[in-house]
Amino acid sequence: MTPDVVIVGAGPAGAAAGIVLARAGARVRILDRASFPRDKLCGDTVNPGTLARLHALGVGAEVERRGLRVDGMLVSGERGVRVEGRYPAGQWGRAILRRDLDGLLLKEAIAAGCQFEEGVAVRGALLEESGLVRRLVGVRIGAADREATVAAPITIAADGRRSALVWSLGLAKHPASPRRWAVGAYFESFATAEFSPADITAGGTSTFGEMHIRRGRYIGVAPVPGGLTNVCLVRPSGPGDADLADAAGLLTRTLACDPLLASRASAARLATPPVVLGPLAVDVAHAAIDGLLLAGDASGFIDPMTGDGLRFAIRGGELAASAALEAFAHGWSGVHARLAASRAREFAGKWRFNRALRALVASPSAVDAAALAARIAPGVLRATIAHAGDCRVAC
């Protein structure tokens, strides 16, 4: 089959794009270097807004069945201040392993008609150039000594922050600042947080996502199915950082020294080897190359502190698919500009919100002041939690 669209990357962005395109009648071929199911460093939480998009794609019910219900967020500051906030009534998220979420989305894409090939390494772009005009007409795949090509009128790069396509075209770079790295792993026997009576559900339990903001770093904690706890440390790093060479030691030392987390982690054991990822931030120049669309982390990456990464990926995949259908129907004139405008309408507010929250990491006193303000004016907290979770708040 000669595809109408090649999607590079079978994660949430690529699968979401494939679902939309295949349901619209396009012939879609999804390529991924990995073999599925595969694990992925992630916070493993789906916020209410993302869950709504998953329902729209037809996989929300299965995510709800497999995942743990997440009723809100717990945020703590360096000096022991902690604030708990529930999502608005009738809304919740889910905690689900990324290997399971990605598998559900990919299964739905295949059921919609996408052809999927795993273990296929995309090495770069197949370009046609005429003067100053470049048009992408497919991708190069395989090893250097046995390279092949896959031709298609449209290619969607959805292969993550280290996208082979985006980097090979010279569109991506790591900004000078921030230079943060993530270290994540699953723990056994990590004690659950204790919540105030107002935040306990009628059944006697409540699952919250957690963000613990400390000087120069933050720690995400999320219980996940199977009795495990996802712990992810994000901190600045640079060349010669010896701590990253011993990621397991770094995680366990960080938890053991934390006044709020030490007791909960005292009996915890690493269930998986830690994964190290960084530098996290990637800036991408959105060059208007006919035949090429970007989605998910391949379109640029910031380290979102509010669990927005999956929504950016899934909704970004849907928007890229809509742009591809527009290009098929009317040609490429204005397609990239309209896609950029659509992405800005969807995400610009949350990008600013996340940047503002990341600024707090360098100012523990600001965290404590914000926590105090939230206690005095709980409506502010509820609005912040709702915005962080992409909730549908009634006016």
Sequence and secondary structure as in RCSB ss.txt:
>XXXX:A:sequence
MTPDVVIVGAGPAGAAAGIVLARAGARVRILDRASFPRDKLCGDTVNPGTLARLHALGVGAEVERRGLRVDGMLV
SGERGVRVEGRYPAGQWGRAILRRDLDGLLLKEAIAAGCQFEEGVAVRGALLEESGLVRRLVGVRIGAADREATV
AAPITIAADGRRSALVWSLGLAKHPASPRRWAVGAYFESFATAEFSPADITAGGTSTFGEMHIRRGRYIGVAPVP
GGLTNVCLVRPSGPGDADLADAAGLLTRTLACDPLLASRASAARLATPPVVLGPLAVDVAHAAIDGLLLAGDASG
FIDPMTGDGLRFAIRGGELAASAALEAFAHGWSGVHARLAASRAREFAGKWRFNRALRALVASPSAVDAAALAAR
IAPGVLRATIAHAGDCRVAC
>XXXX:A:secstr
   SEEEE  SHHHHHHHHHHHHTT  EEEEESS SS    S  EE HHHHHHHHHHT HHHHHHHSEEE EEEE
E TTS EEEEE  TT  EEE  HHHHHHHHHHHHHHHT EEEES  EEEEEEEEETTEEEEEEEEES GGG EEE
E SEEEE S TT HHHHHTT EE  SS  EEEEEEEEES       GGGS TTS   EEEEEEETTEEEEEEEET
TTEEEEEEEEE  TT HHHHTHHHHHHHHHHT TTTHHHHTT EESS  EEE    BEE     BTEEE GGGG 
B   TTS HHHHHHHHHHHHHHHHHHHHHH STTHHHHHHHHHHHHHHHHHHHHHHHHHHTT HHHHHHHHHHHH
H HHHHHHHHHHHTT     
